[in-house]
Amino acid sequence: MKAITLLQPQKIVFGTGCIETLVSDYKALGYQRLFVLTAPPILPLIEAPLEELRNGGIQIEIFQNILAEPTVNDFKAILEKARAFQADSVIGIGGGSVLDVTKLVAAFINSDQQVEDCFGTGFIKAKGLWFACLPTTAGTGSEVSPNAILLDERDHLKKGIVSPYLIADAAYVDPKLTWTVPAKVTADTGMDALTHCIEAYTNKFAHPAVDIYALQGIRLIAANLLRAVKDGKDQEAREALALGSLYGGLCLGPVNTAAVHALSYPLGGEFHIPHGLSNAILLPSVMKFNRPANLRRYAEVAIALGCEPGKDDNETAQRGVDFIYELADAVGIPKKLTDLGIPQSAVDGMAKAAMEVQRLLKNNPREVTEQDARDIYNSLY
């Protein structure tokens, strides 16, 4: 069995209402100047715990204007605000973009490195401030991953920074924070989480120590995503999605994703399509492309999705691909890139840009050429 390294937050707390644990934990740490990154719809959900911290003498600065697809310059402006406040700790409460920026603020606030010099794996030199992540969507798994994504304006491409120093000191996954998420965002982010699990289970670097997270994440999300989209107050479904998303996040560090994510980056970089939606529209087509290269694993994915076994792995794997097409349709994922305002004339440029994401393409079970990327994009017109 090949070696694998599992790096995770020192503390992971999961459960409805566990944001209260954050308050007592934070007070015990002794920090005094807390920089909080969040978004306007979330503020009412966190006002009580923040007030409790203020009453304990903690100085709090809140930044809540993070865009859905933050750029390098957006990040630098936020970093300057955190420096001006002289933060000694950082907490992110939000979706994947909020959590990614949180990680980077903590890492760079006292650093002389420039964020654009750290795209790729392993370039951040040192651990930054203590920080915690609280996801408000069941999607990116960023709260437990070593990854952060920014849009680089220089070439309109979303790029990843991967470092053990981007792993949160603590993650608090409170499904209650997802109850107010709209149905569309629930669908997009849920499909993103499902993509993490499927890509981790089927890629070249899949490993038994991570397979257990990936398979259970697939089971939980497949069985509960439509329920949560139909009824956002379905507590059981929300908890299952939050746990499935957490499992997907735990796959990202040791195994990571593959062609779905690589091909999704140009959609976000050039056309500002949200990350979850980009993955959601691409997932079935990339699974169809990959299926022949790893029939056994795709058959096992199909079983985890809840499909009945076919007469052989080929038939079972195809049932899994069909299930994803049907699930995407049921939760309202668009079928065509034109539905997202992306003209077919953009395909060549997107294919070329996707080829730059070799960090992820090297994981894919089947080699993806630039022509393959064109064919996958063109299949969505």
Disulfide bonds with the S-S distance in Angstrom:
none
